[in-house]
Structure formats: structure tokens, C-alpha cells
Amino acid sequence: MKYLVDDLETVEMKAVRDGFGEGLLDLGKRNEKVVALCADLRESVRVEGFSKAYPDRYIEVGVAEQNMIGIAAGLALEGFIPFAASYAVFSPGRSWDQIRVSVAYTHSNVKIVGGHAGISVGPDGATHQAMEDIAMMRVLPNMIVVVPCDAEQTKKATLALADYKGPAYLRLTRSKTAMFTNRSTPFEIGKAQILRTGKQLTIVGCGPVLYSALMAAEELKEEIDIEVINMHTIKPLDADALIRSAKKTGKVLTIEEHQVNGGLGGAVAEVLAEQAPTKMLRLGMNDAFGESGDSDELMTKYGLDKDGVVRATRKLV
């Protein structure tokens, strides 16, 4: 099946948060049980469209992320499907205790949406660049963690999470990024996608930074035969797809806009260490906070652009 657009060089640029907003609005039409909550950031996290279309199913809690999670858990217990959205640095960052006790422990059907995650938030700086949220959420029992790669996949993930019964975390970034999947690209929670086949090295990524991996693989195609995996679901991780690829190529590079400790890199390393020991390198934030700056400049500084992936690939080989 063809997963990618025809030309990676001329892709449309669109923020993944826009895909979430479109998906949420679509859900509002389909299912009257879907409700949305937000902590004074409805335009930023793209809940505004839903709030205007379905004001009776929207709750504005103000700057009170912990209370938002408690309300969402209560709504879930009454049979609703709440999507609780804020910046990831605030939820799960500030509301993790409530998520742990009121959502994960009780297995409540709450969808937590963390927007503006990663260093691509840019000028907002280190205090607002959530790079620990994947680790915080994947450690919780009963919680699934989804990090879609572009706006198209984010819309599909939003629709899929509404059908999933149980706690879930959806991670979104802020900036406009490449839309490299298409409308026919399937999405299934827990099922990784092989975006490019190869025999010499595997790149496993999540989120919009996967575009850097694809462009690097294209640049290196005459030098290194690279397989690229979209591991959009961090938990449950598609261990079967990962192990098959690792055994085939013998080398694995992970890439993420997150701390490598506890994030995708950590999750991949855990699986491979136990089931298929493989030479690997983790590309992401290495025990460091970010800083203020243009999103593209920050991606370059921290080695998450195409050139950074090329360097890491050659180092691993």
C-alpha cells in the first residue's frame, strides 16, 4: 500500500493541531457523546471550532488543568467521551497526579490532548517546551500514547481514539510541518507503518520529525539502504514490526522531539534489549532542556533536521 504523497519535496505544510481540530469537529457531528474541555487555550489547541459548533458540549475550565482532568473523569463515568486539551507542559505536566488517580487508575475513557509539545514550540522557550510528556504518560498503567506524524494522520488518530475505550494521550506539536501521508494512508492504534523499506539500517520515528528521517533516507539512498518506520503509537509499541526490521537491518536509529530517556528511544531500547539485541543510536534531546528560538533553527541545533539525521545515520553505520 502507498503510504506517502507522490513528491516529498513539494508537500503541503500544515500544523498537526489543525488535524486535531478537524477531527474533533467531525466527531461532534458523528457522536453526541463527544465533549471537549480546555484550559483557556481553545484557539491554540484548536478546540475553538468545536466550542462554537457545539457550545453545550464544551467546557471552559480556565487556567485549571487539574480540575479539567477531574471533570473529564466524571464525564467519562457518565458515559461521555471527553477530550481534555491544553499545552502538554501543563497537561500532563501539571495535572499528572489527577491523570494517574482519576483517569489511569480508574480506567476512565478520557482522551488527554497535549498540544505545543517539543522544541518546535520555538520562542516560548524551555519552560513551555514539553519534552518529558511521553515518558510521563507511557509509564502509567492502562494509558495508551499516540504521536501522529502529520495533520492528516492526526485527524485519523483523533477519530480512532474516540472509538477506543480507555485512557489515551494524544501528543501534538505547534508549528506547520510537512503533510507527507495521504488520505488513503491507514491508521490503526498500535500498528506501525513501514514508510520506506530498506536492508541496511532502520530509522524508527514518531511525530513530524519523521519527515527529516524520510528526507535523510532519500539523500543517502545511493550510500545506505534505509528502512523508515512510523511508530505513531508509543504504547502499545508494535514490537513485532520493530523486531522484524531490526533483525533484517542489524542497526536501529530512533528519532523524536522528546527526551531520549523514557521516550520513543527508551521504549525501542527496552524491546530490543530483551528480544533482539541490536546496535542502535537514539536521536533526540539528551538530558537537556530546550531554549527560545525559531523552530527550524532549534531543530537544526539539536540535530533533528535532515542533516542531523544524515550525520547520525553515518555515525551508526
C-alpha positions in Angstrom: 0.0 0.0 0.0 1.2 3.5 -0.8 1.5 5.4 2.5 3.2 8.6 1.3 2.5 11.5 -1.0 4.0 11.4 -4.5 6.6 14.1 -4.1 8.2 14.6 -0.7 9.9 17.8 -2.0 6.7 19.7 -2.6 4.5 18.8 0.4 1.8 20.9 1.9 2.6 22.5 5.2 0.0 22.2 8.0 0.1 22.1 11.8 -0.8 18.7 13.4 -3.0 20.6 15.8 -5.2 21.6 12.8 -5.7 18.0 12.1 -6.9 17.5 15.7 -9.3 20.4 15.4 -10.8 19.0 12.2 -11.1 15.5 13.7 -12.8 16.8 16.9 -15.3 18.8 14.8 -16.0 15.8 12.7 -16.6 13.7 15.9 -19.0 16.3 17.2 -21.2 15.7 14.1 -21.0 11.9 14.4 -21.4 11.3 18.2 -23.3 13.5 20.6 -21.4 11.8 23.5 -18.2 13.5 22.5 -17.4 16.5 24.7 -14.4 18.9 24.8 -12.7 20.6 27.7 -10.0 23.2 27.6 -7.9 25.2 30.0 -8.1 28.7 28.5 -6.3 27.8 25.2 -9.1 26.7 22.9 -7.7 28.7 19.9 -4.1 27.5 20.4 -5.0 23.8 20.7 -7.7 24.0 18.0 -10.8 23.3 20.2 -12.4 26.7 19.2 -14.2 25.3 16.2 -15.9 22.6 18.3 -16.7 25.1 21.1 -18.6 27.3 18.6 -20.4 24.5 16.8 -21.4 22.6 20.0 -21.3 25.1 22.9 -23.5 22.8 25.0 -20.8 20.1 24.8 -17.8 22.4 25.5 -16.5 23.2 29.0 -14.0 26.1 29.5 -12.3 25.4 32.8 -9.9 28.4 32.8 -6.3 28.0 33.9 -7.1 25.0 36.0 -5.7 21.9 34.3 -6.0 19.7 37.4 -9.7 20.5 37.7 -10.1 19.9 34.0 -9.0 16.3 34.4 -11.3 15.7 37.3 -14.2 17.0 35.4 -13.3 14.9 32.4 -13.1 11.8 34.5 -16.5 12.4 35.9 -18.0 13.0 32.4 -16.4 9.7 31.3 -18.1 7.9 34.2 -21.4 9.2 33.0 -20.9 7.8 29.5 -19.4 10.7 27.7 -16.2 10.7 25.6 -14.2 13.7 26.9 -11.3 15.3 25.0 -9.4 17.4 27.5 -6.9 19.7 25.8 -4.1 22.0 26.9 -0.4 22.6 26.4 1.5 19.4 27.1 3.7 21.2 29.6 0.5 21.9 31.6 -1.4 18.7 30.9 0.1 16.1 31.6 2.8 18.3 33.1 0.8 20.0 35.8 -2.1 17.5 36.0 -0.2 14.2 36.2 -1.4 13.3 39.7 -5.1 13.7 38.6 -4.4 11.8 35.4 -2.8 8.9 37.4 -5.6 8.6 40.0 -8.8 9.8 38.3 -8.1 8.5 34.8 -5.5 5.8 34.6 -6.2 4.0 37.9 -10.0 4.1 37.2 -9.5 3.2 33.6 -11.7 6.2 32.6 -12.5 6.8 29.0 -10.7 10.2 28.9 -8.6 11.4 25.9 -5.9 13.8 27.1 -4.6 16.1 24.4 -1.2 17.7 24.9 -0.5 20.5 22.5 2.6 22.6 21.7 4.9 19.7 22.7 8.6 19.5 21.9 11.2 22.2 21.0 9.3 23.3 17.8 7.2 25.5 20.1 10.2 27.7 19.5 10.1 31.2 21.0 8.0 30.1 24.0 11.3 28.7 25.4 12.3 25.9 27.7 9.6 26.4 30.3 6.9 25.7 27.7 8.7 23.0 25.6 7.3 19.7 26.9 9.9 17.1 26.3 9.1 14.7 29.1 5.4 14.1 28.4 5.7 10.8 26.5 7.8 9.3 29.4 5.3 10.6 31.9 2.3 9.1 30.2 3.7 5.8 28.9 4.7 4.7 32.4 1.0 4.9 33.5 -0.9 1.6 33.6 -3.9 1.5 31.2 -2.7 4.5 29.3 -2.0 4.5 25.6 0.2 7.1 23.9 -0.2 8.3 20.3 2.2 10.7 18.5 0.9 11.3 14.9 3.3 12.3 12.2 1.3 15.0 10.4 -2.1 16.8 10.2 -3.7 14.1 8.1 -2.7 11.3 10.5 -3.7 13.4 13.5 -7.2 13.7 12.2 -7.4 9.9 11.8 -5.9 9.3 15.2 -8.5 11.6 16.8 -11.3 9.7 15.2 -9.7 6.4 16.2 -9.2 7.5 19.9 -12.9 8.3 20.2 -13.7 4.6 19.3 -11.0 3.3 21.7 -12.4 2.5 25.2 -10.0 3.7 27.8 -7.4 6.4 28.8 -5.4 7.8 25.9 -2.8 10.6 25.4 -2.6 12.4 22.1 0.6 14.5 21.6 0.5 17.5 19.2 3.1 20.0 18.1 2.6 23.6 17.2 4.4 24.6 14.0 3.3 24.0 10.5 5.0 20.8 9.3 5.1 18.6 6.2 2.0 16.6 5.3 3.6 13.5 3.8 0.9 10.9 4.3 -2.3 11.0 2.3 -6.0 10.4 2.8 -5.7 6.8 1.9 -2.9 6.1 4.4 -4.4 3.8 7.0 -4.2 4.4 10.8 -4.6 1.8 13.4 -3.7 2.2 17.1 -0.7 0.1 17.9 0.2 -0.8 14.3 3.4 0.7 13.0 3.8 1.7 9.4 6.8 0.9 7.1 7.1 4.2 5.2 10.2 3.1 3.3 11.7 -0.4 3.0 15.5 -1.0 3.4 18.0 -3.6 4.3 21.0 -1.9 6.0 19.6 0.4 8.7 16.2 1.1 10.4 15.1 4.5 11.4 12.2 4.5 13.9 10.5 7.8 14.5 7.3 9.4 15.8 5.7 12.8 15.1 6.5 15.4 12.4 10.3 14.9 12.8 9.8 11.7 10.7 9.9 14.0 7.7 13.6 14.6 8.5 14.1 10.8 8.5 12.5 10.3 5.1 14.4 13.2 3.5 17.7 11.8 5.0 16.9 8.3 3.7 16.3 9.8 0.2 19.6 11.7 0.3 21.5 8.6 1.4 19.8 6.1 -0.9 22.9 5.6 -3.0 25.0 5.0 0.1 22.8 3.3 2.7 19.6 1.3 2.2 17.4 2.7 4.9 14.1 1.4 6.3 11.8 4.1 7.9 9.2 3.1 10.4 6.4 5.4 11.6 5.9 4.3 15.3 3.0 6.6 15.9 1.8 4.6 18.8 4.4 4.6 21.6 2.3 2.5 23.8 1.4 -0.2 23.0 4.5 -0.3 20.9 4.4 -2.5 17.8 7.2 -4.8 19.0 6.7 -7.3 16.1 7.3 -4.7 13.4 10.3 -3.3 15.3 11.9 -6.7 15.9 11.4 -7.9 12.3 13.1 -4.7 10.9 15.9 -4.8 13.5 16.7 -8.4 12.7 16.7 -7.6 8.9 18.9 -4.5 9.1 21.0 -5.0 12.2 21.1 -1.3 13.1 18.4 0.9 14.6 18.3 4.7 14.8 15.4 6.3 16.7 14.4 10.0 16.3 12.0 12.0 18.4 11.2 15.6 19.5 11.5 14.5 23.2 14.0 13.3 25.8 15.5 10.0 24.5 15.4 8.7 28.1 11.9 7.5 28.6 10.6 8.4 25.2 10.5 6.5 22.0 14.2 5.8 22.1 13.8 4.3 25.6 10.8 2.2 24.6 12.6 0.8 21.5 15.7 0.1 23.5 13.7 -1.8 26.1 12.1 -4.1 23.5 15.4 -4.7 21.6 17.4 -5.4 24.8 15.0 -8.1 25.8 14.1 -9.7 22.4 16.5 -8.7 19.7 19.8 -7.0 20.9 20.7 -4.6 18.1 23.3 -1.9 17.6 21.4 1.4 18.0 21.6 5.1 18.4 18.9 7.4 19.9 18.4 10.8 18.4 16.5 13.4 20.4 17.0 15.6 23.5 19.8 14.1 25.6 19.1 15.1 29.2 18.7 18.7 28.3 16.2 21.5 28.2 15.5 23.5 25.1 15.7 27.2 24.6 13.9 30.1 22.8 14.4 30.4 19.1 12.8 29.8 15.7 11.5 26.3 15.4 13.6 25.4 12.4 16.7 26.8 14.0 16.2 24.7 17.1 15.6 21.6 15.1 18.9 22.2 13.4 20.8 23.0 16.6 19.6 19.8 18.3 20.3 17.6 15.3 16.7 16.8 14.4 16.7 18.2 10.9 17.6 16.2 7.7 21.3 17.0 8.1 21.3 15.8 11.7 19.7 12.5 10.7 22.3 12.1 8.0 25.1 12.6 10.5 23.6 10.2 13.0 23.0 7.6 10.3 26.6 7.7 9.1 27.8 7.5 12.7 25.7 4.4 13.4 26.9 2.7 10.2 
